[in-house]
């Protein structure tokens, strides 16, 4: 029989167990942090009716979706977790308590060109706070605190949360008589970190933005300094535009309350270049970067939107949320060698039988499990060196030898395979020391 070459499709992540443990560590850290802040879990189908999932889609999104035809049914694999959330809230509106705080961690699918750091199947980790008719701006200020705690709990430290407000930008472009081009301009300036100022200027010219306005835009987005100084400089511009001033007022409030949550200028920075180049966002926007590795791009992004479910219901459901692309983040952290093996261990102890008396061995195993120890028994007949290597590969810190001497004296021998310290004692006494 001809053998089929075992292979994984391009753009799909598949890990060895050792790396999967690291992935699960980050997954659990994110999930636990979301739950710590009162977000409720949600899971939605990976496949939805195309007319439901693509109600708001178009352009590049519609080109990238995976679609399936089953009989007369047109089906689509979800391409993000926001559209399924919108459907869910509209469908279950009467059963939910608002503000509705939900988190969802799940796989999504996009048929874009597979390349470094880009996947066709990937996990997203989302939180959203959905209001019924209105949603306090203080929710926007809590989000940076949640982002901060997520990445601290993962084990990252040197990161910065960038913040801006789309109303501020839209109002500024309206003031320059560029209202009709504001979405295109925001998409262009959002790329400035990737393509640089000169390329941004070239692209603005392609949209017939004159040189005078280009100079004003570049000067505006390059206003820098401490957050309080940026707010002060923006006020000094004396821009007579209602939307601009509303955005400036919101940004100032979000900063004030974010500081109350414990944020400071070392962690939270205003960056007028941040626009989240999607029309979806209408107010506060966020991007998070590793300071020493900005080349990998944003590791967490999101913002405020006016109406989550406008394509499914007439009810106004404003919200604010963020998303972490877990698969991409994990891939980048692995490449940067930021995740240490020592963070993860599959078991606390490995029992190595040196006798066939499994009655006593299993009795010891049961006692250890009762004490919430993660324990394995190595049943296969191999050399001690081979078994120790197995424990090392899985970062198991202790091995327990049980032979006839241990059985006869009702004891065990435990060894720390890092320090080589070893002792023989009763299981009860050893548990007191662990």
Beta strands, then each sheet from edge to edge (+ up, - down):
strand 1: 40-41
strand 2: 47-49
strand 3: 67-70
strand 4: 73-77
strand 5: 100-109
strand 6: 121-130
strand 7: 159-165
strand 8: 268-270
strand 9: 284-290
strand 10: 300-305
strand 11: 319-325
strand 12: 349-353
strand 13: 375-378
strand 14: 398-402
strand 15: 412-416
strand 16: 422-425
sheet 1: 1+ 5+ 6- 11+ 10- 9+ 7- 8-
sheet 2: 2+ 4- 3+
sheet 3: 13+ 12+ 14+ 15- 16+
end
